[in-house]
Amino acid sequence: MSEKKPKRRKKKQPYFGPNEEEAVREYLKLGKVIEDPNSYSGYIWTGTTEEERLRDKIYLEHLKDPLNKIVESIIRTYKLYSKSMEYEDLHSDALSFLHIKFHKFKPSKEKKSYSYYGTVCKHYLLGKLIKDDKKLKIQTQYEEIAPKVEESEKFSYNNVENNDVELGDFIKKIAEKIKGEMSEKILNDNEVKVGNALVKILEGWENIFDNDNMTGKNKFNKNLILLYMRNMTSLSTKDIRNAMKRYKSIYEILKDENF
């Protein structure tokens, strides 16, 4: 009696195989991509309503799941998890970036779109991981040196040099002048954010800053103020400094008038 030969397992089909490669090529034929500086991605797809319908059909039926799988596979295989985002948010973010770069693939080069999109996704996730690490290191370094910086005479400056002038009155005048500037002038978004933050800091300075450090010395710590403003505005230090130029003259004028 002859032994039965073991059944061969059917070879598992790749999730991004020849059918998906062809779907990418068909998708890219429908319509044309042109630059549009007003759009989020910097470009828009043009074409007829029928071409748009066919693109949506190809994506939903042939590309949506495979592209999701590419992102998932790269995150898990290379362990490119974010320290600042949940997995679902990271996956969605990377997929959105992949959509932005989708039209950059050139079928004429006879390369696989699977390799191209995988490389784009991997580089994007690696870039995010590097940025996360840099932010973490900067935050850690700040927390370590901030106490020393805040106590240092080198990183402080005198706002009011004449002890005969009431500090509270001077600060109140600056806050009122900034409010007037904001109500009378046309400002950009960053200038509005910084202006509101300055007013809040100036009007609440006695509660925000340690009175024991303020009384007698009449000093504000620039680094501490900057930290408060970054938290209030969510702007970078560079953006804050640029927006501050709008209000710098107010301080100089009032200082000349009072001292």
C-alpha positions in Angstrom: 0.0 0.0 0.0 1.5 3.2 -1.1 1.9 6.0 1.4 -0.1 9.1 0.9 1.9 12.1 -0.1 1.5 15.1 2.2 -0.6 17.8 0.8 1.3 20.9 -0.3 0.2 24.0 1.4 -1.0 26.7 -0.9 1.5 29.5 -1.2 0.3 32.5 0.6 -0.3 35.4 -1.8 1.6 38.6 -1.0 -0.5 41.4 0.3 1.2 43.7 -2.3 1.7 41.6 -5.4 1.4 42.0 -9.1 -2.3 42.9 -8.9 -1.6 45.8 -6.6 1.4 46.9 -8.7 -0.9 47.1 -11.7 -3.6 48.9 -9.6 -1.0 51.6 -8.8 -0.2 52.1 -12.4 -3.8 52.3 -13.4 -4.5 54.8 -10.6 -1.7 57.1 -11.7 -3.0 57.2 -15.3 -6.3 58.7 -14.2 -6.1 62.5 -14.3 -3.0 64.7 -13.7 -1.3 66.1 -10.6 -0.6 69.9 -10.6 1.0 72.1 -7.9 -1.3 74.1 -5.7 0.4 76.2 -2.9 -3.0 76.7 -1.2 -3.6 73.0 -0.6 -2.2 71.1 2.4 -0.2 68.7 0.4 1.0 71.3 -2.1 -0.7 69.7 -5.1 -4.1 68.7 -6.4 -5.4 65.9 -8.6 -7.1 67.1 -11.7 -9.3 65.2 -14.1 -12.9 64.4 -15.0 -15.6 63.2 -12.6 -15.3 59.7 -14.1 -11.6 59.6 -13.6 -12.1 60.6 -10.0 -14.7 57.9 -9.5 -12.4 55.3 -11.0 -9.5 56.4 -8.8 -11.7 56.0 -5.7 -12.8 52.6 -6.9 -9.3 51.3 -7.5 -8.1 52.6 -4.1 -10.9 51.1 -2.1 -10.9 47.7 -3.9 -7.2 47.2 -4.5 -4.9 49.6 -2.5 -6.5 50.7 0.8 -5.7 47.5 2.7 -2.3 46.9 1.1 -1.1 50.4 2.0 -2.5 50.0 5.5 -0.5 46.8 5.7 2.7 48.4 4.5 2.6 51.0 7.2 1.7 48.5 9.9 4.5 46.1 8.8 7.2 48.8 8.8 6.2 50.1 12.2 6.2 46.7 13.8 9.1 45.2 11.9 11.5 48.0 12.5 9.9 48.9 15.9 9.5 52.5 14.8 7.0 53.4 17.6 6.6 57.0 18.6 7.2 58.2 22.2 4.7 61.0 21.7 1.9 59.3 19.7 -0.3 56.3 20.2 0.1 53.5 17.6 -3.2 54.3 15.8 -2.3 58.0 15.5 1.2 57.2 14.3 -0.2 54.7 11.7 -2.8 57.3 10.5 -0.1 60.0 10.3 2.3 57.8 8.3 -0.5 56.7 6.0 -1.5 60.4 5.3 2.1 61.1 4.4 2.2 58.2 2.1 -0.9 59.6 0.3 0.8 62.9 -0.1 3.8 61.2 -1.8 1.7 58.7 -3.7 2.0 60.4 -7.1 5.8 60.7 -6.8 6.2 57.0 -7.9 7.3 56.8 -11.5 6.2 53.6 -13.3 8.4 54.5 -16.2 11.5 53.6 -14.1 10.3 50.0 -14.1 10.6 49.7 -10.3 8.2 48.2 -7.8 5.8 50.7 -6.2 5.8 48.4 -3.1 9.5 49.1 -2.5 9.1 52.8 -3.2 6.2 53.3 -0.8 7.9 51.2 1.8 11.0 53.3 1.6 9.0 56.6 1.8 7.1 55.3 4.9 10.3 54.0 6.6 12.2 57.3 6.1 9.2 59.3 7.4 8.9 57.2 10.5 12.6 57.3 11.2 12.6 61.1 10.8 9.7 61.3 13.4 11.6 59.1 15.8 14.8 61.2 15.5 12.7 64.4 16.2 11.1 62.8 19.2 14.5 61.8 20.6 15.8 65.3 20.1 12.8 66.9 21.8 13.2 64.5 24.7 16.9 65.3 25.1 16.3 69.0 24.9 13.5 68.8 27.5 15.7 66.6 29.8 18.7 69.0 29.4 16.4 72.0 30.2 15.0 70.4 33.3 18.6 69.8 34.5 20.0 73.2 33.8 16.9 75.4 34.3 17.3 75.8 38.1 20.9 77.0 37.6 20.0 79.3 34.8 17.2 80.9 36.7 19.4 81.7 39.6 22.2 83.1 37.5 22.9 86.8 37.4 24.4 86.3 33.9 21.0 85.3 32.4 18.9 88.0 34.1 18.4 91.7 33.2 17.1 94.8 35.0 13.7 95.9 33.7 13.5 98.8 36.1 16.7 100.5 37.1 15.2 103.2 39.3 14.0 101.9 42.6 11.9 105.0 43.1 9.5 103.9 40.4 6.7 101.5 41.4 7.3 98.2 39.5 3.6 97.3 39.5 2.6 100.6 37.9 5.3 100.3 35.2 4.2 96.7 34.4 0.5 97.8 34.3 1.4 100.6 31.8 3.2 98.1 29.5 0.2 95.7 29.6 -2.2 98.5 28.7 -0.1 99.7 25.8 0.1 96.2 24.4 -3.7 95.9 24.6 -3.9 99.2 22.7 -1.5 97.9 20.0 -3.6 94.8 19.6 -6.9 96.7 19.2 -5.6 99.4 16.9 -3.2 97.6 14.6 -3.5 94.7 12.1 -1.5 91.8 13.5 -0.7 88.3 12.2 -1.7 85.2 14.2 1.6 84.8 15.9 1.7 88.5 17.0 -1.8 88.1 18.5 -0.8 84.9 20.4 2.3 86.5 21.8 0.5 89.7 22.6 -2.2 87.8 24.6 0.5 85.8 26.4 2.4 89.0 27.3 -0.7 90.6 28.7 -1.5 87.5 30.8 2.1 87.3 32.1 2.3 91.1 32.9 -1.2 91.2 34.6 -0.4 88.2 36.7 3.3 88.7 37.3 2.9 88.7 41.1 1.3 85.2 41.1 3.5 83.8 38.2 6.8 84.8 39.6 8.3 84.4 43.1 7.8 87.7 44.9 10.9 87.0 47.0 13.0 86.9 43.9 11.4 90.0 42.5 11.3 92.4 45.4 14.4 94.6 45.6 16.1 93.0 42.7 13.4 94.1 40.2 14.5 91.4 37.8 12.6 89.1 35.4 14.4 86.0 34.2 14.3 85.8 30.4 14.5 82.1 30.1 11.6 81.6 32.6 9.4 84.1 30.7 10.2 82.4 27.4 9.2 79.0 28.9 5.8 80.5 30.0 5.2 82.0 26.5 6.0 78.7 24.7 3.5 76.9 26.9 0.8 79.6 26.4 1.3 80.0 22.6 2.6 76.6 21.4 5.0 78.6 19.2 8.7 78.0 18.7 11.3 80.3 20.3 12.1 81.7 16.9 8.4 82.6 16.2 8.0 84.1 19.6 11.1 86.3 19.2 9.9 87.5 15.7 6.4 88.3 17.0 7.9 90.2 20.0 9.5 92.8 17.7 6.0 94.2 17.4 5.9 95.1 21.1 9.5 95.8 21.9 9.2 99.5 21.1 6.5 99.8 23.7 8.9 98.9 26.5 11.6 101.2 25.2 9.2 104.2 24.9 7.8 103.7 28.4 11.2 103.2 29.9 12.4 106.5 28.4 9.3 108.3 29.6 9.6 107.0 33.2 13.4 106.8 33.9 
